[in-house]
Amino acid sequence: MTEQSTNLTYLLPDDMPPPFASYSHGVVVKAGSDMVFCSGQLGIGKDAEVPQDAGAQAELCFKNVESILKAAGMSLKDVVRINAYVTDRAYMQPYMTVRDRLFGKPAPASTLMIVSGFTREEFKVEVEVVAAKRT
């Protein structure tokens, strides 16, 4: 099964298992699209505060991503790929709750990994994205 938007085709092939959560197995970006590759964003606000809660950190990660995309004339609706990292299995659900609220259907392609840590001990979540918009 595939779903199509203006410049994107979301791939959910019927001959393989469905996604485990709210994501697409793949996304085709048509030629003639601007693309933005965001560096990994951590759960830190402009005030340099880092919340203890993994969900609050995920909110800040996506807020920072949104700022980058806005600077390129894009929004979270243009995200085609998310790579996310958490430092503990317990942080997966808070992250996924935020992601699922921010991204509708069809959802971007997505990978979530558990890693041993980030540059500073207080960070629990990091998010990087790829976005594309028809020019």
ZIJOCOR-V653156 format. One record per pair of residues at least 6 apart in sequence whose C-alpha atoms are under 8 Angstrom apart, sorted by the first residue. I is the first residue (numbers start at 1). J is the second residue. If there is no record, write none. Layout:
BEGIN
i,j
I,J
I,J
END
This chain:
BEGIN
i,j
1,11
1,12
1,13
1,14
2,9
2,10
2,11
2,12
2,13
3,9
3,10
3,11
3,106
4,10
6,134
7,29
7,30
7,33
7,133
7,134
8,27
8,28
8,29
8,30
9,27
9,28
9,29
10,24
10,25
10,26
10,27
10,28
10,106
10,107
10,108
11,24
11,25
11,26
11,27
11,28
12,18
12,19
12,24
12,25
12,26
13,25
19,25
22,100
22,105
22,107
23,106
23,107
23,108
23,109
23,110
24,106
24,107
24,108
24,109
24,110
25,109
25,110
26,108
26,109
27,80
27,81
27,108
27,109
29,132
30,134
32,134
32,135
33,132
33,133
33,134
33,135
34,132
34,133
34,134
34,135
35,130
35,131
35,132
35,133
36,69
36,72
36,130
36,131
36,132
37,128
37,129
37,130
37,131
38,65
38,68
38,128
38,129
38,130
39,128
39,129
40,126
40,127
40,128
40,129
41,61
41,62
41,64
41,65
41,126
41,127
41,128
42,57
42,58
42,60
42,61
42,123
42,125
42,126
42,127
43,50
43,51
43,56
43,57
43,58
43,59
43,60
43,61
43,123
43,124
43,125
43,126
44,50
44,51
44,57
44,60
44,61
45,60
50,57
50,122
50,123
51,57
52,122
54,91
54,94
54,95
54,124
54,125
55,91
55,94
55,95
55,97
55,98
57,123
57,124
57,125
58,94
58,95
58,98
58,99
58,125
58,126
58,127
59,98
61,125
61,126
61,127
62,127
65,76
65,128
65,129
66,75
66,76
69,75
69,76
69,131
74,131
74,133
76,102
76,103
76,131
77,103
78,131
78,132
78,133
79,108
79,129
79,130
79,131
79,132
80,107
80,108
80,109
80,129
80,130
80,131
80,132
81,108
81,109
81,110
81,129
81,130
81,131
82,108
82,109
82,110
82,111
82,127
82,128
82,129
82,130
83,110
83,111
83,112
83,127
83,128
83,129
84,110
84,111
84,112
84,113
84,125
84,126
84,127
84,128
85,112
85,113
85,114
85,115
85,125
85,126
85,127
86,92
86,112
86,113
86,114
86,115
86,117
86,124
86,125
86,126
87,114
87,115
87,116
87,117
87,118
87,124
87,125
88,114
88,115
88,116
88,124
89,114
91,124
91,125
92,112
95,125
117,123
117,124
118,124
END
